[in-house]
Amino acid sequence: MLSEKKSYLNAAATNLYELSEEEKIQLQCEARERYYLDMNSAHEDGVNEGIELMIQLNSRLMEDDRAEDWRRATIDLEYCAKLLREYGL
């Protein structure tokens, strides 16, 4: 009878350990999923912000009759950054 209780307790302890390991894995998976969702959202936000800045820059350059600067900014990243700073964008 005592050996049955010990065997039962060992089995219960093993099951509890396995369950807590599964829960840890599940929590890790959920955390990883949240991380990727957050990263994707941040990436989307950055892309949208970049698009808005470029629309504003393009509008300002066209208003100021700076078509050549606009053309150059579309192929020269450093020049584009310079124009963004120039316009305070």
C-alpha positions as MATLAB code, in Angstrom:
seq = 'MLSEKKSYLNAAATNLYELSEEEKIQLQCEARERYYLDMNSAHEDGVNEGIELMIQLNSRLMEDDRAEDWRRATIDLEYCAKLLREYGL';
ca = [
       0.000    0.000    0.000;
       2.799    2.412    0.832;
       4.565    1.558   -2.410;
       1.293    2.219   -4.304;
       1.052    5.697   -2.740;
       4.680    6.395   -3.570;
       4.162    5.235   -7.144;
       0.993    7.349   -7.418;
       2.784   10.406   -6.019;
       5.709    9.913   -8.404;
       3.314    9.692  -11.350;
       1.459   12.795  -10.174;
       4.715   14.699   -9.734;
       5.853   13.648  -13.206;
       2.538   14.753  -14.708;
       2.721   18.077  -12.889;
       6.287   18.630  -14.114;
       5.284   17.789  -17.699;
       2.295   20.128  -17.505;
       4.384   22.986  -16.192;
       6.950   22.373  -18.940;
       4.145   22.466  -21.532;
       2.837   25.684  -19.992;
       6.323   27.212  -20.172;
       6.563   26.241  -23.820;
       3.090   27.640  -24.476;
       4.000   30.916  -22.751;
       7.211   31.115  -24.767;
       5.264   30.555  -27.990;
       2.739   33.227  -27.039;
       5.537   35.669  -26.169;
       7.245   34.959  -29.490;
       3.966   35.502  -31.348;
       3.405   38.841  -29.549;
       6.980   39.856  -30.399;
       6.495   39.162  -34.107;
       3.132   40.939  -34.143;
       4.686   43.967  -32.421;
       7.646   43.960  -34.812;
       5.320   43.719  -37.812;
       3.200   46.576  -36.473;
       6.289   48.728  -35.841;
       7.533   47.981  -39.348;
       4.171   48.954  -40.834;
       4.155   52.161  -38.790;
       7.652   53.004  -40.010;
       6.732   52.374  -43.634;
       3.609   54.521  -43.329;
       5.572   57.316  -41.668;
       8.189   57.170  -44.429;
       5.508   57.345  -47.110;
       3.904   60.356  -45.420;
       7.272   62.135  -45.221;
       7.965   61.493  -48.894;
       4.514   62.778  -49.876;
       5.135   65.943  -47.861;
       8.604   66.394  -49.352;
       7.350   65.825  -52.896;
       4.538   68.339  -52.394;
       6.904   70.948  -50.981;
       9.422   70.453  -53.786;
       6.711   70.772  -56.424;
       5.297   73.896  -54.732;
       8.785   75.413  -54.780;
       9.276   74.431  -58.444;
      12.198   72.135  -57.600;
      11.530   69.269  -60.014;
      15.227   68.558  -60.502;
      15.725   68.234  -56.739;
      12.709   65.919  -56.635;
      14.222   63.703  -59.368;
      17.573   63.550  -57.590;
      15.939   62.750  -54.241;
      14.238   59.710  -55.788;
      17.609   58.089  -56.557;
      20.003   59.621  -53.996;
      19.193   58.655  -50.418;
      21.656   61.093  -48.855;
      20.286   63.976  -50.932;
      16.748   62.971  -49.986;
      17.730   63.060  -46.287;
      19.298   66.497  -46.816;
      16.050   67.795  -48.341;
      13.989   66.303  -45.518;
      16.179   68.170  -43.013;
      16.019   71.340  -45.122;
      12.225   71.273  -44.995;
      12.164   70.235  -41.336;
      10.455   66.955  -42.077;
];
